[in-house]
Each structure stands twice: as C-alpha cells, then as structure tokens.
Amino acid sequence: MAQKDYYDILWVERHADEITIKKSYRSLAMKYHPDRTGGDKDAEIKFKEVNEAYTVLSDAWKKQQYDTYGSTGWSASGFWGAWFAGEDISDIFNSFFGWGFSSGWSRTQARRETRGEDLEHDITIDLKTSIYWGKQTIKFNKRVACETCDGDGGSWKKTCSTCHGAWQVTYASQSPFGRIQQTRACPDCNGSWEIFDETCTECHGEKRNLKKHTIDLDIPAGIDDGMVIKLTWEGNDGAGTKASWDLFVRFHVQTEEKGLIREWNDLHYEVEIDLIEAILGTKKDINIPILWKRTLKVEAWTQLASTIKLSWDGVKDVQRDMKWDLLIHINIPVPKKLTKTERELYESLAQEKKLNVNSKKGTFEKLFG
C-alpha cells in the first residue's frame, strides 16, 4: 500500500513552516468537519486524513521520522514471541482482553497528553432571548500556547539522552505468558523526547499558559434549557501542538416571565375575559409580555379553562425553520361588584330562568355592594 503524502493532504509544500501547516490544517478541518458536511462519508474520510496528517506534521519528532523514512511506524516484540507493528503490550492486552496494565503507558496515552482539552461553560439567558435571538459576551480561562517560547517549553532544545528520542523506555518482566515488555513514558523527558538547556521562565516548561478569554456568542432563536452549542477551536491548545479543541456552552433558560410560560417550544399565557364576552363571543387585542400585541378571537359559549391556540406564534424550532404554538388559557372570573343596572339585569335573568337565587336587594348589596 502506498504511503500517504501528508503534505499533499494538507495542501502545503514540504518546506512549509509550522504556521503555514497549522493555518492550512484549520482551513481544511473546518471545511470537512462533520458538523458542517451533514454526515457526508467522503468528507468524513477527508477530515480523518487531515487530522492524521496534522498529527504527524505538527509534531517535530514525528515529522522528522516521516521526512526521513516516509512513515512514523515502529515495531515491538515480546508477546508470545510474535511481532506486533505499531503496538505496545498495553494496547495488545487491551485489544485481546479489554483491559491493560495499570502501570503501563501506551502511545495512545502519549497522544492524549499532547492534544488540547475540551472546555465547558454554563450561561443563563432570559425568556425573551431564547424566543428571539441575542448576543452575550462570555469570559472563561483557557490554556494557550506560550507566546514566550512559542509553545516549545524552552530553548536550546536537544534530544533526551535517556530515551534517545524514542519518548519512551521499555521494561521487561516475567509473567505466566512468558517474558513481557512494558513501555512507559520516559521519566526524564516525560514522553516529550526532548529536553532543554534553558526552561521557559513564562510557562516553566509546560508549553502553555492559563489565560482569560472572551467570546461574543451569537445565541440562536429557539435555544432551550439544557441545550449545548459547540464552538470549534475555542477549547484549550494542545501542549506543544498548538491545536485548539472545542468549547461546549450549556444554556440555562428562564422559562417564565410576567405570566408567559415556555414549555418545550410552546408558549402559554392566561387571559381573563368577561362572562358576557364568553357567552356572546368577541374579538379583542391583548398585550402579552415579550410578544406584545396579539388579536384574540373568542367564540360564543367559550367555557372556563378553555384553550385557544394561536398556531405558529410560539417559539422557533432551533433546528428547523418552523414555529410552534401560543396557547391562550381562558379564565372567566366571577365579578365581585355589580352596578345597580347589572344587578337588575341579573335578577331579571334569574327570574326568567326560574332560578332559586337570593334576589332581595339587601342580599345583593351584601354580596356585590
């Protein structure tokens, strides 16, 4: 099988510097990222190839091995006398039995130590912002490549004399399976394969520093409580790789304001109407907090606790171009006071319907004033 040309994959020349490689990687990674391509299989393969190429070309030792030998693979032996290309004993045991040695240290673990970390941040927004849209400035701390040493950790870099640039050392031990070799991070260079005559005074050899970071976040209409937005490349930089990872912003939404309540993507609001309006029907304008004026059509004989649905007047679906509903809950309060004319009309109506009610003037005045 032909060896992959990582320079061709990243669209850079073989003499390209670190900044050019990183710039091209960011551009291609964003182009083929699964979140942007909608699950396109070809784009997913390209995305993996781009990440593989950058993993090699952004690492000084791997890049040197690749430029010299055309690959970064290596071989190790010691498990039942067999040779396993590109695996250490911890990886082999993990793949065969689902577990590894607690004291082991694998190449996979080494890669995790050099990559950046994802970050999480929580923000709270009001109901109005969740219904429409908005902007919010968020501040958080993130680890960024040290500017003083350009993410190297020090100056006068040289190959570690303990591991001789292999970034790991191998220990042999006997087991029921025979002689077992375990690979661990080099104790002197901590798996970085390099040491410095002068350690950076800013990052103290850690290759990155903790800095305050500010982002103006665009909040989409329809965002709901508990939803999470991923901001690509806004997480921590990797130690030595300068490759930023992702920031995950979790939203906490206030679901009630001035009587307007949000349940999922529907909105609920209670409106009081007069008894006569409920009986005869009416059309009236109502002022709803946040939504402002809406026209409500009340049909004749509307009952207490009825619901009137205003379709497509609720919250926009954050994933689809559609709105949900505004549900108006009808309350028909009993009047606490009546005018003389209203009292006479009610008494007349009661007599017509032959209702057994207290119709004496004193009783009505006592009840309604």
C-alpha positions in Angstrom: 0.0 0.0 0.0 1.4 3.4 -1.0 2.4 5.7 1.8 0.2 8.7 2.3 1.6 12.1 1.4 0.7 14.2 4.4 2.0 17.4 2.7 -0.3 16.8 -0.2 -3.3 16.1 2.1 -2.7 19.4 3.9 -2.1 21.3 0.6 1.4 22.6 1.7 4.9 22.4 0.4 7.4 20.1 2.0 9.4 23.1 3.2 6.3 24.7 4.8 6.8 26.2 8.3 4.7 25.4 11.3 2.4 28.4 11.0 1.6 27.6 7.3 0.9 24.0 8.2 -1.4 25.0 11.1 -3.2 27.6 9.0 -3.9 25.1 6.2 -5.0 22.4 8.7 -7.5 24.8 10.4 -9.0 25.7 7.0 -9.3 22.1 5.8 -10.6 20.8 9.2 -13.4 23.4 9.2 -14.2 22.6 5.5 -14.6 18.8 6.1 -15.8 18.9 9.8 -18.9 16.6 10.2 -20.9 19.4 11.8 -20.5 21.3 8.5 -20.9 18.5 6.0 -24.1 16.9 7.3 -22.6 13.4 7.7 -21.1 13.1 4.2 -19.0 10.0 4.2 -16.3 11.3 1.8 -16.0 14.4 3.8 -15.6 12.3 7.0 -12.8 10.4 5.4 -11.1 13.6 4.4 -11.5 15.0 7.9 -9.8 12.0 9.4 -6.9 12.2 6.8 -6.4 15.9 7.5 -6.3 15.2 11.3 -3.9 12.3 10.8 -1.6 14.4 8.6 -1.6 17.3 11.1 -0.9 15.0 14.0 2.3 14.0 12.3 3.5 17.2 10.7 2.8 19.3 13.8 5.0 17.1 16.0 8.7 17.8 15.4 9.9 14.2 16.1 7.1 12.5 14.1 7.7 15.0 11.2 11.4 14.2 11.2 10.7 10.5 11.1 8.2 10.9 8.3 10.6 13.2 6.3 13.4 10.7 6.8 11.7 7.3 6.4 8.3 8.1 4.9 6.4 6.8 7.9 6.2 7.0 11.7 5.6 3.4 12.4 7.7 1.2 14.7 7.7 -2.5 15.8 7.8 -4.1 19.2 8.1 -7.7 20.3 7.7 -9.8 23.4 4.1 -11.2 23.4 4.3 -15.0 22.9 7.3 -14.4 20.6 5.2 -12.5 18.0 5.9 -9.1 16.4 3.1 -6.5 16.5 3.7 -3.4 14.3 2.8 -0.2 16.0 1.5 -1.6 19.3 2.9 -1.8 22.8 2.0 -4.5 25.3 -0.7 -2.4 27.0 -2.5 -1.9 23.6 -2.3 -5.6 22.8 -3.8 -6.8 26.1 -6.5 -4.1 25.8 -7.5 -5.3 22.4 -7.4 -9.0 23.3 -8.9 -8.9 26.8 -10.5 -5.5 27.2 -8.0 -4.4 29.9 -4.4 -3.2 30.2 -1.7 -3.0 32.8 -2.4 -0.2 35.3 1.3 0.5 35.3 1.6 0.5 31.5 1.9 3.6 29.3 0.9 3.5 25.7 1.4 5.6 22.6 -2.4 6.4 22.7 -1.9 7.9 26.2 1.0 9.9 24.9 -1.1 11.4 22.2 -3.8 12.3 24.7 -1.3 14.2 26.7 -0.2 16.4 23.8 -3.7 17.2 22.5 -5.8 20.0 23.9 -8.8 19.6 26.1 -12.4 20.4 25.5 -13.9 23.0 27.8 -17.4 23.5 29.2 -19.1 26.8 30.1 -22.6 27.5 31.5 -24.6 30.6 30.8 -28.1 31.8 31.8 -30.4 33.7 29.4 -33.8 35.2 29.8 -37.0 34.0 28.1 -37.0 36.8 25.6 -33.5 35.9 24.3 -34.5 32.3 24.0 -37.6 33.1 21.9 -35.9 35.5 19.5 -32.1 35.7 19.4 -29.3 37.6 21.1 -25.7 38.1 21.8 -23.8 37.5 25.1 -20.2 38.0 26.0 -18.8 35.0 27.8 -15.5 35.0 29.7 -13.5 31.9 30.7 -10.0 30.7 31.2 -8.3 28.5 28.6 -4.8 27.2 28.1 -3.0 28.7 25.2 0.4 28.0 23.7 3.1 30.0 25.5 4.0 33.1 23.5 7.4 33.5 25.1 8.7 30.1 23.9 6.2 29.7 21.1 4.9 26.6 22.7 8.2 24.7 22.9 8.7 24.8 26.6 12.2 26.2 26.5 15.3 27.0 24.4 18.3 25.1 23.2 16.3 22.0 22.6 18.1 18.7 22.4 17.2 15.0 22.2 16.7 13.3 25.5 19.7 11.2 26.4 17.7 8.6 28.3 15.2 7.6 25.6 17.3 8.8 22.7 14.3 10.5 21.1 12.0 7.5 21.4 10.0 9.3 24.1 9.5 6.0 26.0 11.5 3.4 27.7 10.8 -0.4 27.8 10.9 -2.6 30.9 10.9 -6.4 30.8 9.3 -8.7 33.3 8.3 -12.4 33.6 4.6 -13.4 33.5 2.7 -16.7 33.1 2.7 -15.9 29.4 6.4 -15.6 29.2 8.6 -12.6 29.1 6.5 -9.4 28.9 7.8 -6.0 27.7 6.0 -2.9 29.1 6.5 0.5 27.6 6.3 3.7 29.7 6.9 7.4 29.3 10.5 8.4 29.6 10.9 9.6 33.2 13.4 12.3 32.2 11.6 14.0 29.3 8.1 12.8 30.4 7.4 11.4 27.0 8.2 14.6 25.0 11.5 13.0 23.7 13.3 16.4 24.2 14.9 18.4 26.9 16.1 22.0 27.2 19.2 23.6 28.4 17.0 26.6 29.4 13.4 26.0 30.5 11.0 28.8 29.6 10.5 31.2 32.5 7.0 32.0 31.5 5.4 28.5 31.2 8.1 26.7 33.2 8.4 24.1 30.5 4.6 23.4 30.4 4.4 24.8 26.9 1.2 26.7 27.5 -0.3 29.2 30.0 -3.7 29.8 31.5 -5.2 33.0 30.0 -8.5 34.8 30.2 -10.5 34.5 27.0 -13.5 36.5 25.8 -16.1 35.5 23.1 -19.1 37.3 21.8 -21.6 34.5 21.4 -24.4 34.5 18.9 -27.4 32.9 20.6 -29.8 31.3 18.0 -33.6 31.8 18.3 -35.3 28.8 20.0 -32.4 27.7 22.2 -33.9 25.7 25.1 -32.9 24.9 28.6 -30.2 22.3 28.8 -29.1 22.6 25.1 -25.4 22.7 24.3 -23.6 24.6 21.5 -20.2 23.5 20.4 -17.7 26.3 19.5 -15.0 24.7 17.4 -11.3 25.6 18.2 -12.3 27.5 21.3 -11.0 24.9 23.8 -7.5 24.5 25.2 -4.5 24.5 23.0 -2.5 21.2 23.0 0.8 21.1 24.8 3.3 21.5 22.0 0.8 21.1 19.2 -1.0 24.5 19.4 -4.1 22.7 18.1 -7.1 24.1 19.9 -10.0 21.9 20.8 -13.7 22.7 21.4 -15.7 24.8 23.9 -19.2 23.4 24.8 -21.6 26.1 26.0 -24.6 24.8 28.1 -27.7 27.0 28.3 -29.9 27.6 31.3 -33.1 29.3 30.1 -35.6 31.2 32.3 -38.8 29.6 31.2 -41.3 32.1 32.8 -41.6 35.9 32.7 -44.6 38.0 33.6 -47.1 35.2 33.2 -45.7 34.0 29.9 -44.5 30.4 30.3 -42.4 28.3 27.9 -42.9 24.5 27.8 -40.6 23.0 25.2 -41.4 25.1 22.1 -45.0 26.1 23.0 -45.8 29.3 24.9 -48.6 29.5 27.5 -50.4 32.6 28.7 -53.6 33.1 30.8 -56.2 35.7 29.7 -59.2 36.9 31.7 -62.4 37.6 29.7 -65.7 38.9 30.9 -68.6 36.5 31.4 -70.6 38.3 28.7 -67.7 38.0 26.3 -67.5 34.3 27.0 -71.2 33.9 26.3 -71.6 36.1 23.2 -68.1 35.8 21.8 -65.7 38.7 21.0 -62.5 39.8 19.2 -60.1 41.7 21.4 -56.5 42.8 21.3 -54.3 41.6 24.2 -50.8 42.7 25.2 -48.6 39.7 26.0 -45.3 40.3 27.7 -42.3 39.8 25.3 -44.7 39.0 22.4 -46.6 42.3 22.7 -50.0 42.7 21.0 -51.9 39.8 19.7 -55.5 39.6 18.4 -57.7 37.0 20.2 -60.9 35.7 18.7 -63.2 34.3 21.4 -66.0 32.1 20.1 -69.5 32.3 21.7 -70.1 30.0 24.6 -66.4 29.8 25.5 -66.1 27.8 28.7 -63.9 28.4 31.8 -60.4 26.9 31.4 -60.8 26.6 27.6 -57.6 26.9 25.5 -57.4 29.0 22.3 -54.5 28.0 20.1 -52.6 30.6 18.0 -50.7 28.5 15.6 -47.2 29.3 14.5 -47.0 32.0 17.2 -44.8 30.1 19.7 -41.0 29.5 19.8 -39.0 28.9 16.6 -37.5 25.4 16.4 -33.8 25.8 16.7 -33.1 23.0 14.2 -35.9 23.6 11.7 -37.4 26.6 10.0 -40.8 26.5 11.8 -42.5 27.9 14.8 -44.7 26.2 17.4 -47.9 27.4 19.1 -49.1 30.1 21.5 -51.7 28.6 23.8 -54.1 31.1 25.5 -55.8 29.7 28.6 -59.1 31.3 29.3 -60.1 32.5 32.8 -63.7 33.8 33.4 -63.7 35.4 36.8 -66.9 36.0 38.8 -67.5 39.7 39.3 -67.0 40.9 42.8 -69.1 44.0 42.4 -72.2 44.9 40.3 -73.8 48.2 39.3 -77.5 48.7 40.0 -78.3 48.2 36.3 -76.2 45.0 36.2 -77.8 43.7 39.4 -81.3 44.3 37.9 -80.3 42.5 34.7 -79.0 39.5 36.6 -82.2 39.4 38.8 -84.4 39.6 35.6 -82.4 36.8 34.0 -82.7 34.7 37.1 -86.5 35.1 37.2 -86.7 34.2 33.5 -84.7 31.1 34.1 -86.7 30.4 37.3 -83.5 30.1 39.3 -83.7 29.8 43.1 -81.4 32.7 44.0 -81.2 35.4 46.6 -82.9 38.2 44.8 -83.6 40.6 47.7 -81.8 43.9 47.5 -80.1 43.5 50.8 -78.6 40.2 49.9 -77.2 41.5 46.6 -75.8 44.6 48.2 -74.2 42.4 50.8 -72.7 40.2 48.1 -71.8 42.7 45.4 -72.0 46.1 47.1 
